[in-house]
Amino acid sequence: MIQKLIIYLTLFFAVVTASAEQTRFVMSAPNAIEMGKQFRLSFTLNERGANLKLPPGIENNFDILMGPSTGQSVSMTTINGQTTQEVTFSYTYILRPKKEGTFELRPASIEVGGKIFESNSMKIQVVHAQSKPAQPQAGAGGETQQQAAPQNVELGAENLFVRVEMSKQSVYKGEQLVATVKLYVNPNIPVAGFDEVNLPTFEGFYTQDIEIPQQVNFNREVFDNKIYQVGILKKTILFPQQTGRLTVAPFNMTLLVQQQVKQRSFFDDFFNSFRTVKATITSKAVSVNVRDIPTQPANFSGGVGNFSVSSEISSQDVTTNDAVTLKLTISGSGNIRLLKTPELQLPSDFEKYDPKVTDNVTAGNGGVSGSKTIEYLFQPRFEGDYTIPSITFTVFNPATGAYETKSTQEYQLRVKKGSGEQNASVTSAVRKEDVQFIGKDIRFIEQGNPNLKSIGYTFYGTSTFYLLYALSAMIFAALVVVYRKKARENANLALVKNKKANKVARKRLKAAAGFLKQNNNEAFHESVLKAFEGYLCDKLGIPVAQYSRDIAIDNLKNRNIEQSVIDDFVWVVEQCEFARYAPPSGAEARTDLYNKAETTMGLMEKQIKR
């Protein structure tokens, strides 16, 4: 009886807990609004509720103009043949801010089935109202003057700009920071898409990109006390490899913006049309101060970050020639991939193999974190008791500004004699210390013709001597000429890059082919773009900072490259740039793109060399 009661109570509380966990009460509103503007404060609940109470104190900062307006929606989901239905209840209020500032909305509450549930809290920033756009001037005859926006116009920098946001302004060499490329758009400017995008390259940094959606999503943010629609174009984790003031050079992009154009007719108010214009924007340079780390200790591993270490051994009781694995795991956040493999000091009687290194890291908004696993494999050759010493290495912790020494524990290894035939042989008793001296006691017997010379014979003055002397002089003179020619060529950096341009570009295309097989859409298109950009900069002598598609086309035309090849180049670049911000294309389309890129680059190389 008691057991049944316990079972019933357990099931009852399990059902109650599950019900409580499934109840969702969510509050939502814009995170930034202008002073005097109305906005919606919404609540959603997946069960029928009663007695909704707004966040305490909300009336102190906001006027409640209307509400609540209630609604109900039904959604159905089918998974593995089972259909589930969910009903969502909504409550909407219309509010207007009373003053500027940042205000926290505390959780609202609602009653469901006799229980009180609270929503999330949130912050709303109220900024000064932005000035309204100037009204069109009235022209002669009372008509409104209409001016269609010209092509390639630059919209005002206050309404449309791009910037690189650094998570830190001062770091140590090797310390990670996050760079976010953000596009800021006035909410009244409709952006239709991208025409050309040149993102920063982060010279002087080791980089690792953070995965973001390929489709740019815009959210409201406040910058310089103004509200913008902000889209994230790129997120990259940077590891500075140089000290001093590192600068991210300005970059530019061209956006497609829709502008309204009214026709000069009686139907102006009824038939408004839009045209797409190009707006080119350029970022500002951003700098980061990189400090050098203190004098490095002898066993510095190159690690900069916050790390911990652990180890384990496969077995401590083995027989001779058994394989033993010592696993070292370094965990934490920082430049894990750049950590040097610590050395394991083993007794000389052990056969040691190259360690196996595995990186398991993730790149997120907080930087790179994860672990590096190093597996040391070795074999004891002789019986006995051995000590496997601790593995010791040093890392630099930028949070404390000091070096930290990490050590593993020691292991006692007990080796018994194995049953193999080699243990019974005489040579198995010879240790490595003894082997070092074998081979020095007795010289090997010389085999073959000894080529003996008579006593008093001298090579100097013979015809063979003078012949070899003359040949050596000529070879030396030829080497001097070749060396000087190479020195002159190597001094000309542009010439060196020109000669290696095709080889470097082919390597990048080969890397793109690898990403194509891995179905890595973003990396594939990025590699193809870099292959063409690097090839044209090196081959045509275009400075990297000045490179653009138009400049590349002008240079190709000056080299009398066929127009069909130039058109193919433009097509490849446009496809790659479009793919960054569009849904992933099919494998067949990417293969066609790669083949076209490879063919186009080959034709360029042939025609440039003409």
Helices and strands as residue ranges (DSSP letters): H 2-22, E 25-28, E 32-34, E 39-45, E 50-53, G 58-60, E 62-79, E 82-97, E 101-105, E 109-112, E 115-118, E 122-127, G 140-142, E 160-166, E 170-172, E 177-185, E 191-197, E 205-209, E 218-223, E 226-240, E 244-248, E 252-261, E 273-282, E 286-291, E 300-313, E 317-319, E 324-334, G 336-338, E 350-352, E 356-364, E 367-380, E 384-388, E 392-397, E 402-407, E 411-416, G 421-423, G 427-429, H 432-435, H 463-491, H 493-517, H 521-540, G 544-546, H 549-558, H 563-580, H 587-608
